[in-house]
Amino acid sequence: MSNVWEEARLNLGKAAKIINLEPELVNRLSTPMRFTEFTIPVRLDNGGKELFTAYRSLHQDATGPTKDGTRIRPGLTVEEIKALSLFMSIKHAVADIPAGGGKGGIVADPSKLSDSEYERLVRGFIRRLQPKGAMVDVPGADIGTDARAMAWMLDEYEQISGFHSPAAINDKPAALGGSLGGHEATGWGVAQCVHLAAQGVNLAQGRVAIQGFGQVGSITALTLEEKGYQIIAVSDVFGAVVNKSGLNIKALSEHVAKTGQVAGFSGGTALESSILELDCDILVPAAVQDVITEANAGRIKATLLVEAANAPISPPADLILLKAGKTIVPDVVANCGGAIVCDFERTQGLSNDYWTIQQVKEKLLIRMDRAYSETLSLAKELNVPMRQAAWAKALTKIRTAMLWRGWN
Ligand code: NAD
């Protein structure tokens, strides 16, 4: 993850050239508009105290209030948080969400904290950050934070501010004003992108391999199975299973719910080789970043790759795959479904009008179709890969907002 900030700025630079972005605006977007580093003192159960380091990066707010996740993991870096806030600016603009890019985080290992220590840490994050609410900056969840953590963040925010404000914090439980469909949103969006892209390259109902069977990978697999795709292999951090005639994803999900891993599923056999290099039509990396690099890109057999994870393909691998004629749907398009439903969550909280899960899904798919088709049209018009088109589309939107504000 060490070069993730450089990778993000590399994408920014390439897209800036395509649209001839004014040097002043390139300058401003090449660094967060505000980066805060602070400490959170936490009383431990044994009576001792520990000081945790935390960050919040606000990349730009020309397009609206900054918004998005809070990552808690050991080894979290400043560069990672800066890069993720830039990605959020791009993702929001690609999906026509009127929001800027934000990301926060705490350097900590949640698995080493008791429930009460974790609660004090999360509440301390809000006390020290002092977010200014729905019209300024809206923290949400990410790796290491879940609906329970966001409920504590919302409660802390409301205790401090003295009034209810469900739109101030995202990814909270529905009982506190969270949106239905938030858990499924990214997977639904990824599956929709797979389907749209597969139709474009005559692979509808093709053979799919999915790396990662967590929140995103499992919903993607279930949704694609419903659409008639054959999911021939899935993996998680412990192992992989394969069935050339197609895995039964509902049964596999039940197996994972019971055992915590895909290995041992009776409807398939263990896959000993890399799932990324499997003979399949469509590959969905839905686990972690940088899994396809110069080292293995030449051995990828899938024709279509849809990036469910953030940055699963390194820039050199991207070039190798494109040269080999592969189609790549980039992360900022493929996995923007979660960001879209986060925006729906804020909208519902502000209007006090809460939608059914069917309404959320319908509105989400309309937005996904638009993000995908506009990016594809621009890629064709500019004769560039979809990744560059997506960044160019996003930067054009951000530029327009900055120019209207007179920020050039
Ligand atoms: P998750 O933690 O629920 O699941 C991750 C899955 O990947 C698990 O099955 C895990 O076992 C597997 N995994 C981890 N390391 C692996 C490895 N080295 N090889 C193979 N499998 C591995 O996470 P998630 O929410 O499903 O997110 C998956 C990816 O999508 C992440 O990169 C995340 O940043 C990205 N993403 C998630 C969302 C969202 O809404 N959850 C939105 C945008 C992007």
Boltz pocket constraint, residues with backbone or C-beta under 6 A from the ligand:
constraints:
  - pocket:
      binder: B
      contacts: [[A, 182], [A, 183], [A, 186], [A, 211], [A, 212], [A, 213], [A, 214], [A, 215], [A, 216], [A, 217], [A, 235], [A, 236], [A, 237], [A, 238], [A, 286], [A, 287], [A, 288], [A, 289], [A, 308], [A, 309], [A, 310], [A, 335], [A, 338]]
      max_distance: 6.0
